[in-house]
Amino acid sequence: MIEFLASYGSLADLILFNSLLAFSQYIVLRAGLFSLGTAAFAALGAYAAALCVTKAGLPASAGLAAALAIGTVAGAMVALPLSRLRGVFQALATLALVQIVLSAAINATSITNGSIGINSIPKSVGTSVLLGTVLVVVLLLRALGANSVGRAFDVIREDETVAVTLGISVHKHHMIAFILSGAIAGLAGGLHALNSYSITPGVFGFQMLVNVLAMVVLGGSMTVWGALCGAIILSLLPELFRVFSDYRMVMHGLLLGLVIIFLPRGVADTLIVKWRDHKLSKRRTATTGGAVA
């Protein structure tokens, strides 16, 4: 029984960690940016928290504050040049950022222990802390989406020319998106480091980059619930298809292909749009019926 609870407790932690990464990716996609820098921000946050706790002897709260701060600063620094790029150029530039961060983590052996990583990190973050963080981020992103910044993101994503015509500063809102993405991913990395006992550069490599992007594509990039849904589905897939573990990537690819073809908005976002259309249709029917009567 204890082993069962421990196993599924780890799975819950993984879902919550992936949800934070998905939120980081969601915010840039909503703003019309094609950034792949979430893995780099998470790596910076993870190493900052781990070094604060293991080498500086600081408490976990200081480590998380450092992770949040370095993620925010990195997002701001990246935003200055990259917010002026578009499309594939943004993707390539942020992909280069991931490679730079990983190379630094591997080669700065005196600080990061190279490819061995940082081990024996005291576990000071449990499921409750991860859950509380996810809930706070969801509330913040929901509030952001309901105000002028979220509406500006939507206009910019649809058509930058229209956004400029309406007096929306595209550069300013792209910077906001990069900074928020860096802050969320940095905090996620710090939480992961203080939850998993050890970190290595390989954790934040190409596989994480692909998984994070796949979560948002699978769930949907228009709402917070889409990112959360995608994180849950992709985190549970290895458990659901454990029998087909040798074909895990094939199953992932097949699932993404089916979603892109039949649910182009993503699983959650498609359901949300259909539900809203259904409510609107019922309201129109009721209004028409009342008018006829």
Backbone as CSV, one residue per row, in Angstrom:
resi,resn,N_x,N_y,N_z,CA_x,CA_y,CA_z,C_x,C_y,C_z
1,MET,0.833,-1.209,0.000,0.000,0.000,0.000,0.867,1.258,0.000
2,ILE,1.922,1.237,0.823,2.821,2.391,0.895,3.503,2.628,-0.450
3,GLU,3.941,1.520,-1.083,4.577,1.649,-2.392,3.600,2.202,-3.424
4,PHE,2.335,1.771,-3.356,1.307,2.256,-4.278,1.132,3.771,-4.135
5,LEU,0.988,4.238,-2.871,0.798,5.669,-2.631,2.025,6.462,-3.054
6,ALA,3.215,5.906,-2.774,4.452,6.598,-3.157,4.552,6.731,-4.670
7,SER,4.155,5.663,-5.375,4.215,5.670,-6.831,3.301,6.734,-7.413
8,TYR,2.065,6.771,-6.936,1.114,7.732,-7.488,1.324,9.134,-6.937
9,GLY,1.990,9.242,-5.787,2.379,10.570,-5.311,3.409,11.184,-6.243
10,SER,4.346,10.388,-6.717,5.350,10.862,-7.674,4.697,11.255,-8.993
11,LEU,3.685,10.495,-9.393,2.968,10.809,-10.632,2.228,12.143,-10.489
12,ALA,1.621,12.378,-9.334,0.937,13.648,-9.089,1.924,14.813,-9.142
13,ASP,3.103,14.614,-8.551,4.127,15.658,-8.591,4.547,15.945,-10.034
14,LEU,4.682,14.895,-10.834,5.067,15.063,-12.232,4.002,15.845,-13.000
15,ILE,2.738,15.524,-12.766,1.641,16.233,-13.439,1.661,17.712,-13.084
16,LEU,1.865,18.014,-11.814,1.872,19.405,-11.363,3.073,20.162,-11.928
17,PHE,4.231,19.516,-11.942,5.432,20.139,-12.520,5.234,20.403,-14.013
18,ASN,4.708,19.406,-14.732,4.462,19.580,-16.169,3.410,20.654,-16.432
19,SER,2.452,20.790,-15.530,1.429,21.829,-15.686,2.062,23.217,-15.651
20,LEU,2.998,23.422,-14.747,3.671,24.720,-14.671,4.478,24.993,-15.934
21,LEU,5.153,23.973,-16.449,5.890,24.149,-17.706,4.933,24.471,-18.852
22,ALA,3.792,23.790,-18.875,2.801,24.044,-19.920,2.255,25.467,-19.827
23,PHE,2.055,25.975,-18.605,1.586,27.360,-18.437,2.619,28.343,-18.984
24,SER,3.899,28.044,-18.745,4.968,28.901,-19.261,4.938,28.949,-20.786
25,GLN,4.709,27.801,-21.409,4.639,27.749,-22.873,3.352,28.386,-23.388
26,TYR,2.264,28.189,-22.655,0.959,28.724,-23.058,0.974,30.243,-23.165
27,ILE,1.622,30.906,-22.209,1.549,32.363,-22.168,2.225,32.990,-23.378
28,VAL,3.320,32.403,-23.871,3.973,32.973,-25.051,3.190,32.652,-26.326
29,LEU,2.627,31.457,-26.397,1.833,31.116,-27.577,0.581,31.978,-27.653
30,ARG,-0.019,32.278,-26.515,-1.211,33.128,-26.521,-0.883,34.532,-27.029
31,ALA,0.329,34.982,-26.757,0.735,36.318,-27.204,1.249,36.327,-28.633
32,GLY,1.143,35.189,-29.328,1.582,35.134,-30.717,3.062,34.917,-30.895
33,LEU,3.744,34.471,-29.842,5.180,34.197,-29.903,5.422,32.712,-30.104
34,PHE,6.490,32.380,-30.810,6.843,30.968,-30.988,8.159,30.720,-30.266
35,SER,8.086,30.760,-28.934,9.267,30.595,-28.096,9.401,29.147,-27.644
36,LEU,10.631,28.653,-27.645,10.931,27.306,-27.147,11.859,27.383,-25.939
37,GLY,11.833,28.529,-25.244,12.785,28.753,-24.178,12.387,28.245,-22.810
38,THR,11.220,27.600,-22.686,10.758,27.147,-21.368,11.764,26.228,-20.690
39,ALA,12.345,25.303,-21.448,13.312,24.361,-20.866,14.536,25.101,-20.320
40,ALA,14.982,26.141,-21.019,16.145,26.910,-20.555,15.821,27.647,-19.259
41,PHE,14.650,28.283,-19.185,14.256,28.994,-17.965,14.120,28.023,-16.787
42,ALA,13.548,26.841,-17.065,13.391,25.839,-16.008,14.754,25.355,-15.509
43,ALA,15.698,25.170,-16.422,17.047,24.738,-16.027,17.716,25.791,-15.144
44,LEU,17.591,27.051,-15.528,18.189,28.124,-14.719,17.571,28.154,-13.320
45,GLY,16.248,28.025,-13.243,15.582,28.027,-11.951,15.984,26.839,-11.097
46,ALA,16.089,25.669,-11.724,16.442,24.456,-10.992,17.854,24.558,-10.404
47,TYR,18.801,24.999,-11.220,20.180,25.107,-10.729,20.310,26.210,-9.680
48,ALA,19.572,27.297,-9.848,19.623,28.378,-8.858,19.133,27.886,-7.500
49,ALA,18.001,27.182,-7.496,17.453,26.674,-6.233,18.363,25.627,-5.616
50,ALA,18.875,24.712,-6.453,19.730,23.643,-5.941,21.026,24.192,-5.348
51,LEU,21.634,25.160,-6.016,22.888,25.737,-5.523,22.668,26.531,-4.237
52,CYS,21.548,27.239,-4.152,21.243,27.994,-2.938,21.116,27.074,-1.727
53,VAL,20.496,25.931,-1.928,20.238,25.016,-0.813,21.470,24.182,-0.463
54,THR,22.155,23.649,-1.499,23.259,22.715,-1.234,24.588,23.406,-0.956
55,LYS,24.920,24.460,-1.696,26.234,25.084,-1.554,26.209,26.332,-0.673
56,ALA,25.116,27.101,-0.752,25.036,28.316,0.064,24.397,28.054,1.417
57,GLY,23.758,26.894,1.568,23.128,26.556,2.836,21.910,27.392,3.177
58,LEU,21.260,27.947,2.168,20.075,28.780,2.390,18.827,27.913,2.512
59,PRO,17.762,28.438,3.120,16.520,27.660,3.228,15.840,27.499,1.871
60,ALA,14.876,26.569,1.818,14.187,26.278,0.560,13.464,27.503,0.012
61,SER,12.901,28.319,0.898,12.179,29.511,0.450,13.102,30.467,-0.307
62,ALA,14.350,30.586,0.164,15.322,31.439,-0.526,15.684,30.843,-1.878
63,GLY,15.787,29.512,-1.927,16.076,28.849,-3.194,14.977,29.076,-4.218
64,LEU,13.722,28.991,-3.775,12.594,29.224,-4.690,12.536,30.681,-5.125
65,ALA,12.849,31.592,-4.195,12.887,33.016,-4.557,13.964,33.273,-5.606
66,ALA,15.113,32.610,-5.450,16.194,32.758,-6.430,15.778,32.191,-7.782
67,ALA,15.080,31.045,-7.768,14.613,30.433,-9.012,13.637,31.348,-9.736
68,LEU,12.712,31.930,-8.980,11.741,32.855,-9.567,12.442,34.095,-10.113
69,ALA,13.405,34.610,-9.356,14.108,35.831,-9.768,14.939,35.596,-11.023
70,ILE,15.683,34.494,-11.072,16.541,34.259,-12.234,15.708,33.948,-13.475
71,GLY,14.572,33.280,-13.290,13.688,33.040,-14.425,13.110,34.335,-14.967
72,THR,12.716,35.233,-14.065,12.162,36.526,-14.467,13.206,37.373,-15.184
73,VAL,14.408,37.433,-14.615,15.485,38.221,-15.224,15.875,37.649,-16.579
74,ALA,15.970,36.318,-16.658,16.316,35.694,-17.938,15.248,35.972,-18.987
75,GLY,13.983,35.907,-18.573,12.901,36.216,-19.510,12.985,37.649,-20.005
76,ALA,13.300,38.584,-19.106,13.425,39.993,-19.492,14.607,40.204,-20.439
77,MET,15.724,39.548,-20.147,16.901,39.702,-21.001,16.665,39.108,-22.389
78,VAL,16.000,37.984,-22.434,15.695,37.352,-23.721,14.674,38.180,-24.496
79,ALA,13.752,38.807,-23.762,12.679,39.564,-24.411,13.216,40.753,-25.196
80,LEU,14.278,41.382,-24.720,14.781,42.596,-25.367,15.116,42.372,-26.841
81,PRO,15.916,41.359,-27.185,16.187,41.142,-28.619,15.125,40.295,-29.325
82,LEU,14.582,39.275,-28.626,13.738,38.291,-29.311,12.311,38.772,-29.550
83,SER,11.855,39.777,-28.799,10.492,40.256,-29.026,10.365,40.953,-30.375
84,ARG,11.493,41.252,-31.015,11.457,41.882,-32.331,11.560,40.863,-33.460
85,LEU,11.813,39.600,-33.109,11.843,38.542,-34.117,10.452,37.938,-34.269
86,ARG,10.257,37.175,-35.325,8.955,36.579,-35.577,9.128,35.141,-36.079
87,GLY,8.109,34.338,-35.793,7.997,32.997,-36.365,9.182,32.094,-36.114
88,VAL,9.693,31.516,-37.192,10.755,30.517,-37.091,12.031,31.115,-36.507
89,PHE,12.247,32.419,-36.689,13.449,33.050,-36.148,13.409,33.066,-34.619
90,GLN,12.216,33.299,-34.055,12.065,33.212,-32.604,12.327,31.791,-32.123
91,ALA,11.789,30.818,-32.842,11.972,29.419,-32.447,13.452,29.048,-32.445
92,LEU,14.166,29.435,-33.498,15.590,29.098,-33.596,16.404,29.814,-32.520
93,ALA,16.065,31.069,-32.254,16.812,31.829,-31.247,16.605,31.250,-29.845
94,THR,15.367,30.886,-29.516,15.110,30.311,-28.189,15.655,28.881,-28.088
95,LEU,15.671,28.168,-29.216,16.306,26.845,-29.214,17.802,26.985,-28.945
96,ALA,18.411,28.013,-29.527,19.829,28.278,-29.261,20.037,28.618,-27.787
97,LEU,19.080,29.329,-27.186,19.170,29.650,-25.757,19.200,28.384,-24.906
98,VAL,18.356,27.413,-25.252,18.344,26.136,-24.524,19.706,25.462,-24.623
99,GLN,20.285,25.442,-25.808,21.583,24.804,-25.998,22.683,25.524,-25.225
100,ILE,22.611,26.857,-25.180,23.614,27.631,-24.436,23.538,27.313,-22.941
101,VAL,22.330,27.281,-22.405,22.146,26.998,-20.976,22.624,25.583,-20.642
102,LEU,22.264,24.613,-21.478,22.690,23.231,-21.225,24.206,23.085,-21.342
103,SER,24.798,23.760,-22.313,26.255,23.705,-22.462,26.945,24.308,-21.250
104,ALA,26.399,25.404,-20.758,26.972,26.026,-19.560,26.848,25.099,-18.352
105,ALA,25.704,24.417,-18.237,25.501,23.496,-17.110,26.468,22.313,-17.178
106,ILE,26.772,21.872,-18.378,27.670,20.726,-18.543,29.131,21.119,-18.343
107,ASN,29.518,22.302,-18.832,30.932,22.688,-18.827,31.369,23.428,-17.566
108,ALA,30.435,24.043,-16.861,30.814,24.747,-15.622,30.858,23.748,-14.473
109,THR,31.793,22.807,-14.563,31.834,21.682,-13.618,32.095,22.130,-12.174
110,SER,32.832,23.220,-12.002,33.131,23.667,-10.636,31.879,24.165,-9.909
111,ILE,30.854,24.536,-10.669,29.617,25.047,-10.077,28.491,24.019,-10.140
112,THR,28.341,23.399,-11.314,27.176,22.532,-11.548,27.497,21.040,-11.497
113,ASN,28.761,20.678,-11.337,29.204,19.269,-11.370,29.024,18.635,-12.742
114,GLY,28.909,19.452,-13.766,28.858,18.944,-15.134,27.685,18.022,-15.397
115,SER,27.949,16.984,-16.180,26.888,16.047,-16.570,26.398,15.197,-15.401
116,ILE,27.183,15.127,-14.312,26.754,14.382,-13.123,25.580,15.080,-12.451
117,GLY,25.570,16.402,-12.522,24.486,17.170,-11.928,24.692,17.413,-10.444
118,ILE,23.681,17.949,-9.819,23.714,18.233,-8.379,22.845,17.198,-7.671
119,ASN,23.446,16.488,-6.741,22.752,15.405,-6.053,22.602,15.716,-4.557
120,SER,21.857,14.841,-3.885,21.628,14.966,-2.441,20.992,16.304,-2.066
121,ILE,20.049,16.734,-2.900,19.308,17.960,-2.591,18.216,17.598,-1.586
122,PRO,18.156,18.266,-0.449,17.100,17.948,0.529,15.712,18.159,-0.073
123,LYS,14.850,17.171,0.094,13.496,17.302,-0.440,12.667,18.152,0.523
124,SER,12.414,19.384,0.117,11.662,20.312,0.955,10.372,20.784,0.295
125,VAL,10.090,20.259,-0.891,8.861,20.618,-1.615,8.062,19.352,-1.852
126,GLY,6.849,19.309,-1.337,5.984,18.154,-1.513,4.831,18.455,-2.456
127,THR,3.908,17.509,-2.536,2.775,17.639,-3.438,1.908,18.838,-3.095
128,SER,1.737,19.115,-1.814,0.879,20.231,-1.403,1.426,21.570,-1.884
129,VAL,2.753,21.739,-1.821,3.366,22.984,-2.289,3.205,23.120,-3.805
130,LEU,3.433,22.026,-4.519,3.265,22.048,-5.974,1.823,22.360,-6.354
131,LEU,0.877,21.731,-5.655,-0.540,21.963,-5.943,-0.918,23.416,-5.656
132,GLY,-0.457,23.941,-4.521,-0.750,25.331,-4.191,-0.183,26.295,-5.227
133,THR,1.031,26.001,-5.707,1.650,26.859,-6.729,0.864,26.822,-8.029
134,VAL,0.442,25.629,-8.435,-0.346,25.495,-9.670,-1.655,26.276,-9.550
135,LEU,-2.321,26.179,-8.405,-3.589,26.899,-8.210,-3.376,28.407,-8.278
136,VAL,-2.305,28.897,-7.651,-2.021,30.335,-7.685,-1.734,30.798,-9.112
137,VAL,-0.939,30.017,-9.851,-0.617,30.387,-11.236,-1.862,30.369,-12.107
138,VAL,-2.727,29.379,-11.905,-3.988,29.323,-12.669,-4.817,30.571,-12.410
139,LEU,-4.948,30.968,-11.140,-5.726,32.161,-10.803,-5.115,33.416,-11.416
140,LEU,-3.798,33.521,-11.364,-3.131,34.687,-11.943,-3.314,34.746,-13.454
141,LEU,-3.161,33.606,-14.118,-3.321,33.579,-15.576,-4.763,33.826,-15.982
142,ARG,-5.701,33.330,-15.181,-7.115,33.602,-15.457,-7.410,35.093,-15.319
143,ALA,-6.857,35.709,-14.271,-7.053,37.149,-14.078,-6.401,37.937,-15.209
144,LEU,-5.218,37.495,-15.625,-4.522,38.159,-16.723,-5.331,38.058,-18.017
145,GLY,-5.898,36.880,-18.257,-6.664,36.682,-19.480,-7.934,37.492,-19.535
146,ALA,-8.458,37.857,-18.362,-9.724,38.592,-18.320,-9.542,40.099,-18.400
147,ASN,-8.295,40.586,-18.281,-8.104,42.037,-18.329,-7.550,42.473,-19.689
148,SER,-7.125,43.709,-19.771,-6.704,44.277,-21.057,-5.462,43.586,-21.631
149,VAL,-4.575,43.094,-20.758,-3.363,42.431,-21.250,-3.731,41.147,-21.991
150,GLY,-4.614,40.342,-21.406,-5.038,39.111,-22.062,-5.741,39.379,-23.381
151,ARG,-6.600,40.405,-23.407,-7.293,40.746,-24.655,-6.309,41.238,-25.713
152,ALA,-5.285,41.973,-25.278,-4.256,42.427,-26.213,-3.474,41.241,-26.772
153,PHE,-3.162,40.264,-25.914,-2.501,39.045,-26.382,-3.307,38.382,-27.500
154,ASP,-4.620,38.290,-27.302,-5.478,37.628,-28.283,-5.476,38.368,-29.614
155,VAL,-5.535,39.694,-29.558,-5.532,40.488,-30.795,-4.194,40.342,-31.511
156,ILE,-3.097,40.403,-30.753,-1.762,40.274,-31.353,-1.597,38.908,-32.000
157,ARG,-2.079,37.860,-31.330,-1.959,36.514,-31.885,-2.707,36.387,-33.208
158,GLU,-3.875,37.018,-33.296,-4.679,36.909,-34.507,-4.115,37.743,-35.652
159,ASP,-3.725,38.994,-35.351,-3.230,39.877,-36.416,-2.505,41.063,-35.790
160,GLU,-1.178,41.110,-35.963,-0.392,42.192,-35.372,-0.730,43.545,-35.991
161,THR,-1.066,43.540,-37.281,-1.402,44.803,-37.946,-2.638,45.433,-37.325
162,VAL,-3.646,44.613,-37.063,-4.859,45.101,-36.411,-4.533,45.607,-35.012
163,ALA,-3.655,44.890,-34.300,-3.273,45.299,-32.947,-2.626,46.681,-32.957
164,VAL,-1.721,46.902,-33.900,-1.059,48.210,-34.005,-2.078,49.291,-34.340
165,THR,-3.015,48.971,-35.222,-4.065,49.923,-35.598,-4.900,50.325,-34.386
166,LEU,-5.100,49.385,-33.471,-5.897,49.650,-32.266,-5.091,50.327,-31.165
167,GLY,-3.831,50.607,-31.448,-3.001,51.292,-30.463,-2.339,50.378,-29.459
168,ILE,-2.293,49.080,-29.742,-1.664,48.108,-28.836,-0.172,48.032,-29.137
169,SER,0.645,48.136,-28.113,2.093,48.025,-28.286,2.488,46.545,-28.337
170,VAL,2.797,46.065,-29.530,3.147,44.652,-29.708,4.442,44.325,-28.963
171,HIS,5.434,45.198,-29.070,6.721,44.967,-28.411,6.557,44.864,-26.898
172,LYS,5.768,45.761,-26.328,5.549,45.760,-24.878,4.884,44.468,-24.426
173,HIS,3.858,44.032,-25.130,3.123,42.832,-24.712,3.933,41.559,-24.966
174,HIS,4.775,41.569,-25.987,5.665,40.423,-26.179,6.671,40.333,-25.041
175,MET,7.151,41.471,-24.563,8.071,41.471,-23.426,7.379,40.946,-22.171
176,ILE,6.125,41.360,-21.960,5.365,40.863,-20.809,5.236,39.346,-20.872
177,ALA,4.937,38.827,-22.068,4.776,37.379,-22.228,6.075,36.644,-21.949
178,PHE,7.197,37.156,-22.456,8.490,36.516,-22.212,8.827,36.520,-20.719
179,ILE,8.595,37.636,-20.058,8.923,37.750,-18.631,8.066,36.798,-17.802
180,LEU,6.771,36.736,-18.099,5.891,35.818,-17.369,6.287,34.366,-17.626
181,SER,6.607,34.060,-18.873,7.028,32.696,-19.210,8.292,32.308,-18.451
182,GLY,9.266,33.231,-18.413,10.503,32.951,-17.685,10.278,32.791,-16.196
183,ALA,9.407,33.627,-15.625,9.132,33.555,-14.186,8.479,32.229,-13.816
184,ILE,7.465,31.814,-14.597,6.750,30.561,-14.289,7.670,29.358,-14.463
185,ALA,8.427,29.332,-15.565,9.321,28.192,-15.813,10.453,28.151,-14.797
186,GLY,11.003,29.318,-14.428,12.067,29.347,-13.419,11.582,28.810,-12.081
187,LEU,10.378,29.233,-11.675,9.805,28.727,-10.426,9.546,27.234,-10.518
188,ALA,9.064,26.767,-11.673,8.829,25.332,-11.863,10.123,24.545,-11.727
189,GLY,11.195,25.071,-12.314,12.489,24.399,-12.201,12.970,24.326,-10.764
190,GLY,12.786,25.425,-10.019,13.173,25.425,-8.609,12.380,24.426,-7.797
191,LEU,11.087,24.352,-8.027,10.245,23.375,-7.331,10.663,21.949,-7.665
192,HIS,10.986,21.725,-8.926,11.417,20.382,-9.342,12.725,19.988,-8.649
193,ALA,13.660,20.915,-8.572,14.947,20.611,-7.949,14.781,20.258,-6.474
194,LEU,13.888,20.954,-5.773,13.694,20.721,-4.345,12.702,19.606,-4.062
195,ASN,12.221,18.981,-5.127,11.288,17.871,-4.976,11.883,16.533,-5.396
196,SER,12.936,16.586,-6.216,13.403,15.339,-6.847,14.777,14.865,-6.380
197,TYR,15.366,15.496,-5.359,16.646,15.079,-4.771,17.859,15.374,-5.650
198,SER,17.715,15.344,-6.967,18.873,15.600,-7.838,18.413,16.155,-9.180
199,ILE,19.318,16.885,-9.832,19.043,17.387,-11.178,20.271,17.168,-12.049
200,THR,20.045,16.929,-13.319,21.124,16.781,-14.299,20.755,17.596,-15.536
201,PRO,21.742,18.008,-16.327,21.435,18.799,-17.530,20.502,18.081,-18.503
202,GLY,20.615,16.755,-18.575,19.801,16.005,-19.525,18.305,16.122,-19.303
203,VAL,17.910,16.414,-18.065,16.474,16.551,-17.765,15.865,17.700,-18.550
204,PHE,16.671,18.741,-18.828,16.158,19.954,-19.452,16.533,20.043,-20.933
205,GLY,16.723,18.900,-21.536,17.137,18.863,-22.925,15.993,18.878,-23.928
206,PHE,16.284,18.335,-25.097,15.350,18.381,-26.220,14.040,17.668,-25.898
207,GLN,14.108,16.596,-25.094,12.897,15.853,-24.764,11.905,16.720,-23.995
208,MET,12.389,17.504,-23.033,11.504,18.400,-22.299,10.920,19.447,-23.229
209,LEU,11.749,19.979,-24.107,11.286,21.008,-25.044,10.121,20.486,-25.885
210,VAL,10.277,19.277,-26.425,9.229,18.680,-27.261,7.981,18.390,-26.432
211,ASN,8.165,17.846,-25.237,7.020,17.496,-24.391,6.198,18.729,-24.014
212,VAL,6.889,19.813,-23.665,6.177,21.033,-23.255,5.352,21.588,-24.411
213,LEU,5.952,21.625,-25.590,5.222,22.115,-26.760,4.053,21.198,-27.091
214,ALA,4.268,19.893,-26.958,3.206,18.928,-27.255,2.033,19.064,-26.286
215,MET,2.320,19.382,-25.023,1.241,19.548,-24.042,0.267,20.643,-24.469
216,VAL,0.822,21.774,-24.900,-0.026,22.907,-25.263,-0.749,22.647,-26.578
217,VAL,-0.082,21.978,-27.515,-0.740,21.635,-28.776,-1.863,20.641,-28.529
218,LEU,-1.619,19.689,-27.659,-2.608,18.655,-27.370,-3.822,19.214,-26.632
219,GLY,-3.582,20.004,-25.588,-4.688,20.536,-24.799,-5.333,21.759,-25.406
220,GLY,-4.515,22.632,-25.998,-5.010,23.868,-26.582,-4.242,25.059,-26.044
221,SER,-4.019,26.041,-26.892,-3.223,27.208,-26.506,-4.052,28.465,-26.285
222,MET,-5.390,28.331,-26.312,-6.247,29.515,-26.160,-6.663,29.764,-24.712
223,THR,-6.643,28.740,-23.882,-7.069,28.878,-22.492,-6.079,28.197,-21.555
224,VAL,-6.134,28.588,-20.290,-5.304,27.949,-19.264,-5.669,26.476,-19.140
225,TRP,-6.969,26.166,-19.286,-7.421,24.786,-19.132,-6.849,23.882,-20.217
226,GLY,-6.581,24.449,-21.386,-5.974,23.659,-22.446,-4.580,23.194,-22.068
227,ALA,-3.770,24.122,-21.539,-2.421,23.763,-21.105,-2.459,22.736,-19.983
228,LEU,-3.388,22.923,-19.035,-3.512,21.987,-17.914,-3.946,20.609,-18.401
229,CYS,-4.901,20.571,-19.306,-5.383,19.299,-19.854,-4.271,18.561,-20.596
230,GLY,-3.514,19.284,-21.411,-2.415,18.660,-22.146,-1.356,18.095,-21.224
231,ALA,-1.045,18.822,-20.144,-0.049,18.348,-19.178,-0.524,17.066,-18.501
232,ILE,-1.791,17.022,-18.142,-2.332,15.828,-17.476,-2.300,14.627,-18.409
233,ILE,-2.745,14.828,-19.651,-2.810,13.712,-20.605,-1.421,13.153,-20.886
234,LEU,-0.463,14.027,-21.211,0.868,13.532,-21.565,1.617,12.968,-20.365
235,SER,1.280,13.425,-19.159,1.912,12.856,-17.956,1.355,11.474,-17.646
236,LEU,0.083,11.260,-17.958,-0.555,9.975,-17.671,-0.305,8.927,-18.751
237,LEU,0.018,9.365,-19.959,0.181,8.413,-21.067,1.177,7.286,-20.776
238,PRO,2.369,7.589,-20.216,3.296,6.487,-19.934,2.708,5.431,-19.002
239,GLU,1.857,5.869,-18.047,1.224,4.911,-17.142,0.128,4.133,-17.852
240,LEU,-0.653,4.818,-18.664,-1.761,4.164,-19.353,-1.281,3.164,-20.401
241,PHE,-0.148,3.506,-21.043,0.378,2.640,-22.096,1.684,1.981,-21.678
242,ARG,1.762,1.608,-20.408,2.986,0.980,-19.909,3.277,-0.329,-20.650
243,VAL,2.220,-1.002,-21.066,2.389,-2.261,-21.816,3.119,-2.007,-23.126
244,PHE,2.901,-0.798,-23.698,3.526,-0.465,-24.977,4.698,0.489,-24.768
245,SER,5.452,0.261,-23.691,6.527,1.185,-23.351,7.567,1.317,-24.466
246,ASP,7.781,0.244,-25.227,8.758,0.297,-26.319,8.276,1.179,-27.463
247,TYR,6.980,1.449,-27.502,6.408,2.250,-28.595,5.813,3.554,-28.061
248,ARG,6.367,4.023,-26.945,5.802,5.208,-26.290,5.806,6.420,-27.213
249,MET,6.923,6.676,-27.882,7.011,7.847,-28.750,6.078,7.708,-29.955
250,VAL,5.896,6.464,-30.408,4.958,6.238,-31.508,3.540,6.600,-31.060
251,MET,3.178,6.184,-29.856,1.847,6.489,-29.324,1.662,7.996,-29.157
252,HIS,2.709,8.675,-28.678,2.643,10.130,-28.537,2.407,10.791,-29.891
253,GLY,3.199,10.357,-30.879,3.081,10.935,-32.212,1.716,10.682,-32.829
254,LEU,1.212,9.469,-32.643,-0.103,9.119,-33.187,-1.196,9.962,-32.537
255,LEU,-1.123,10.102,-31.223,-2.131,10.888,-30.512,-2.105,12.344,-30.956
256,LEU,-0.909,12.919,-31.083,-0.806,14.309,-31.517,-1.325,14.483,-32.938
257,GLY,-1.007,13.521,-33.801,-1.494,13.590,-35.175,-3.013,13.576,-35.245
258,LEU,-3.637,12.705,-34.460,-5.098,12.624,-34.443,-5.723,13.916,-33.908
259,VAL,-5.103,14.484,-32.864,-5.633,15.725,-32.294,-5.515,16.871,-33.297
260,ILE,-4.376,16.968,-33.974,-4.173,18.044,-34.946,-5.173,17.938,-36.092
261,ILE,-5.486,16.716,-36.510,-6.407,16.513,-37.642,-7.855,16.752,-37.234
262,PHE,-8.259,16.153,-36.110,-9.681,16.173,-35.744,-10.031,17.243,-34.701
263,LEU,-9.049,17.674,-33.916,-9.303,18.701,-32.896,-8.209,19.762,-32.996
264,PRO,-8.212,20.555,-34.063,-7.104,21.493,-34.299,-6.915,22.537,-33.210
265,ARG,-7.965,22.824,-32.436,-7.820,23.771,-31.330,-7.246,23.110,-30.079
266,GLY,-7.137,21.793,-30.058,-6.731,21.070,-28.866,-7.935,20.453,-28.177
267,VAL,-7.703,19.477,-27.339,-8.792,18.735,-26.701,-9.662,19.650,-25.845
268,ALA,-9.059,20.325,-24.879,-9.830,21.154,-23.948,-10.441,22.364,-24.635
269,ASP,-9.662,23.053,-25.459,-10.169,24.262,-26.107,-11.320,23.957,-27.059
270,THR,-11.264,22.813,-27.742,-12.374,22.422,-28.625,-13.647,22.195,-27.828
271,LEU,-13.514,21.500,-26.698,-14.688,21.252,-25.849,-15.241,22.559,-25.282
272,ILE,-14.355,23.468,-24.887,-14.796,24.752,-24.340,-15.535,25.566,-25.398
273,VAL,-15.008,25.593,-26.620,-15.664,26.339,-27.704,-17.034,25.737,-28.020
274,LYS,-17.124,24.419,-28.062,-18.418,23.772,-28.338,-19.425,24.062,-27.230
275,TRP,-18.958,24.057,-25.985,-19.846,24.353,-24.853,-20.347,25.787,-24.923
276,ARG,-19.451,26.734,-25.264,-19.862,28.132,-25.389,-20.840,28.314,-26.546
277,ASP,-20.579,27.644,-27.664,-21.500,27.728,-28.807,-22.867,27.160,-28.448
278,HIS,-22.855,26.077,-27.664,-24.125,25.464,-27.247,-24.909,26.423,-26.355
279,LYS,-24.220,27.064,-25.404,-24.890,28.028,-24.524,-25.429,29.211,-25.320
280,LEU,-24.639,29.696,-26.286,-25.068,30.819,-27.108,-26.280,30.442,-27.952
281,SER,-26.274,29.218,-28.475,-27.397,28.747,-29.273,-28.668,28.655,-28.436
282,LYS,-28.540,28.145,-27.207,-29.699,28.056,-26.321,-30.228,29.439,-25.971
283,ARG,-29.315,30.375,-25.748,-29.730,31.735,-25.411,-30.467,32.390,-26.579
284,ARG,-29.940,32.167,-27.788,-30.600,32.725,-28.967,-31.978,32.110,-29.163
285,THR,-32.071,30.785,-28.942,-33.350,30.107,-29.093,-34.373,30.649,-28.095
286,ALA,-33.909,30.840,-26.842,-34.797,31.370,-25.810,-35.246,32.793,-26.147
287,THR,-34.301,33.611,-26.663,-34.646,34.983,-27.023,-35.631,35.026,-28.176
288,THR,-35.382,34.176,-29.176,-36.290,34.099,-30.336,-37.673,33.624,-29.916
289,GLY,-37.707,32.597,-29.052,-38.987,32.066,-28.573,-39.759,33.112,-27.813
290,GLY,-39.052,33.897,-26.977,-39.724,34.948,-26.211,-40.261,36.035,-27.110
291,ALA,-39.461,36.363,-28.182,-39.909,37.404,-29.104,-41.154,36.976,-29.867
292,VAL,-41.192,35.680,-30.294,-42.327,35.161,-31.034,-43.581,35.145,-30.164
293,ALA,-43.359,34.713,-28.889,-44.494,34.681,-27.971,-45.042,36.098,-27.751
